[in-house]
Amino acid sequence: MIYRLLFFFFIYKYVCLNFDDGYYSIYKNAYPLLKNNKFKFTLALIGAYLKDKKIKNKNDYRYLTINEIKEMIDSLDIEIASHSLTHRDLRELNNEEIEKEIKESKEVLERLFKKEVLIFVYPYGRYDSRVIKSLIKNGYFLGRSTNYGEIDFFLKRWELPVKEVRKETKLSDIISYINKNKYTILLFHRITEKPRYFTDYSKRDFSLLIDYLKENNIKVVTLKEMYEIWWQDFLERLSKREETSLKIYAPIYLDILKIK
C-alpha cells in the first residue's frame, strides 16, 4: 500500500538538452555519453555553416560536418532545429533578409537530413514580431529564446525560455534549477575538456549531470516530445478543475498538435 501511494505521488521531471551552433565538441564529448544512455537532444544548426567534406581536424571549436550530424540522427534520432541561415541578429535585418534567414535555413536542413524542421532558435536570443510572423508563415512550430522563466507552450510558444549553461555555471545550480521545475530546457554551446570561453562547459561536469539525470529517473526528451507531454499534463490538470476550461483548450491543442 505504501509503495502504491509513493508511486501515485511521484512526479516525473523532464529535461531537454539543447546545443546551439553545431560545434564538433558536441559530437566528440557529449554525443558518446548521450548515446550510451539513449538520451536524445535538440541540435540547432546554422544552415550556411554546414560542410559536406570530411575534416580530420578534431578541434572542439570547428563546426560539425554533415556526415557527423547524420551519424547522430541515425543512431540516436536527435532533433534538428534551425538556428538561421547565417546567424545574424534578425532584429537588424529588413523583412526580405529575415525571410531568407528563416525560410532557406529550413529548406537546407530538411534537404540534407530528411527530417522536418519545425523549431527555430533565435540567433543571440534576439527576435521581434516580424521574426515570429515569418516563422509562422514558413511552417515552424516553436521558437526557442535565451530568456529565463517558466516554460509555457500555450502562452510562450514562440518565446521558450532556457537555463543557459556557461563556463562559470556550477553543477549544483543546474541541479537546483531542475529540482525546482517540472520542465527544463538546458542550453549548451560547447562541451570541452578544459573550458576556455564563456560558452564552454566542462566535459567532466556534463558527465556528472548526465549521471544525475539517469540516477534520478529524470526524463530526457526533445522539444517536440516536451511539447506533447506538457499539453497532456496541462489538459489533465484542467479537466480536474472545471469541464468548461477543458472544452476551451482541448480544441486548441488538437488543432496545433501537428508536429509529426
Beta strands, then each sheet from edge to edge (+ up, - down):
strand 1: 14-21
strand 2: 42-45
strand 3: 79-82
strand 4: 119-121
strand 5: 142-144
strand 6: 163-164
strand 7: 183-188
strand 8: 190-192
strand 9: 200-202
strand 10: 219-220
sheet 1: 3+ 2+ 1+ 7+ 6+
sheet 2: 3+ 2+ 1+ 10+
sheet 3: 4+ 5+
sheet 4: 8+ 9+
end
